[in-house]
Amino acid sequence: MNILLKRVLDRLVRTGNLKVTGPKGSTVIFGDGSGEPVHMHIKTKHAERSISFDPMLAVPEAYMDGELDILEGGVLGVMRIAFQNMGSGGIDATWTKAIEGLRHAFRRLQQINTTSRSRRNVQRHYDLSGDLYRLFLDEDMQYSCAYFEQPDMTLDEAQVAKKRHIAAKLRLKAGQTVLDIGSGWGGLGLYLAKAFDVDVQGVTLSTEQHGVATDRAHAQGLQDRVHFDLKDYRELNERFDRIVSVGMFEHVGVNHFRTFFEKSATLLKPDGVMLLHTIGRSGVPWATSAFVRKYIFPGGYIPSLSEVMPAIEKSGLVVTDVEILRLHYADTLKHWGQRFAANRDKAKAIYDERFCRMWEFYLAASEAAFRWQDLVIFQIQIAKKNDTLPMTRDYMAKCEKALELREIGHRQETAAAEPAVARSVAAKSVAARSAAAKPARRRKVLDRE
């Protein structure tokens, strides 16, 4: 094994059970032997050298290119060992810490997200084939953290619970106008329109998502109340009663935080309320993962709360509630990873083997970051005025419960209607067969005559 790589791993992996086989076939074991075993096979000298100098980027690249295989433990196991050791005094003593420090220092240069650049960044990820996303997302195509009210919830149930949770914090009233910044495939906007009789305008920079969302609005007969625009939020001039943004703020970039909230302030009516749902850090500000920035979300940045709050304060908006969702996204990503694995051959048919390995690493590494690193979800409720919302949070729970009961009632009505529909269809089928049989019997009588 490369001497430099052996030194890096000796200093990094103090706990865990990591086995590494090098290009020549020799195997070295690192860690104290605790936990589930992980076995990596570095197949080329090129990968071995690259990992020695920049492991956080070179490991996923080598995996994507087939120069590294994980024989035991999977990507999740590799990342578990990496993240659980990063605070143990190992990586802090190596110069790889300096590489990550430089990435943090230059993060603003990587996030100059002008309107045109934001559009290109979004197209890199969200304009991938919709068929790919259908392979691992829930039925409603919610591509953001679900809300697991109960640990045994299915992914679809938890995504519906997420929509209820967000809707309750908006305190919606019939007839209000809602802006959905980063509207995705339209599921949240359509849900709000149906549940609260509000008018929704969604904006996205993804051509693929815009087309799907628009088609869904027409298919559900909601095109007069829900419409989606292929537009940057900075181009809007209307005013809205409510603003919701889910999974979009991660793409704004640290340079543009103040612009985002100042624009939101101009778009909100005097009694307006906003709900921001975004990935965040529970720790200090840090650089975006080099792998994620290069291959998954160019221009993206995951902020600490200390970076978000000053931008809100300077915009003149009032923070009325903050909730931190911790392991919900880890469980969401676990579901996505399992679904992607079950449909891997279909994903490979859409793209190729390298893409599948990249996507596997992305989903597993993201799950690991939410389980063992400092990634969380911020849900920040914001208002124009301090007295717009009730003084206690009771209204949120009441709204969620009312929505849940209504959804249960709707499912029961649908289930009760299905047998009646089935009987009606069966009766029509019998009548049709009987009618078709009469001419045949008449022909037989005529034949005998």
Number of C-alpha atoms within 10 A of each C-alpha: 18 13 9 14 17 17 12 20 20 15 19 25 24 22 17 22 20 27 19 21 19 20 19 11 12 10 14 13 17 18 19 12 14 11 13 13 16 23 21 21 20 25 18 15 15 12 22 24 17 16 22 20 16 16 20 18 16 20 22 24 22 22 22 20 15 16 19 23 19 16 14 16 16 17 23 20 22 23 23 22 24 24 19 18 21 16 12 15 13 17 20 15 13 14 13 16 14 13 14 17 14 11 17 16 12 11 20 17 13 18 21 16 22 15 15 10 14 21 18 17 21 22 16 15 14 21 16 17 14 14 11 18 17 15 19 22 22 21 12 15 19 23 19 20 24 25 25 22 13 10 10 9 13 13 22 16 16 23 26 21 21 21 20 24 21 23 22 20 24 22 16 20 12 11 13 15 22 27 26 24 23 25 26 28 27 29 19 26 27 23 18 20 20 14 15 16 16 21 23 27 19 29 24 26 26 25 18 18 24 24 15 15 25 19 16 18 20 13 10 10 11 17 17 10 18 25 20 27 18 17 19 17 21 13 9 13 10 10 18 23 21 25 27 23 21 23 19 20 23 18 21 20 23 24 16 18 19 18 15 18 19 18 16 24 24 16 21 22 18 15 15 22 29 29 24 20 24 22 26 24 21 18 14 11 16 17 18 21 19 18 20 19 16 13 14 19 21 23 26 26 26 23 26 20 16 13 16 16 15 12 19 21 14 12 19 14 21 20 19 20 13 13 11 15 19 16 18 22 24 23 21 23 25 19 19 23 21 15 16 23 16 13 15 19 14 16 22 15 11 15 14 12 17 15 15 21 19 19 18 24 24 20 21 23 23 21 27 26 18 21 20 17 20 16 25 25 22 21 22 20 20 25 26 22 16 14 11 13 18 12 10 7 12 9 15 18 14 12 18 20 15 13 20 15 12 13 14 12 12 12 12 12 11 11 11 11 11 12 11 11 11 11 11 12 12 12 12 12 12 12 12 11 11 11 11 11 11 11 11 11 11 10 11 11 10 9 8 6 6
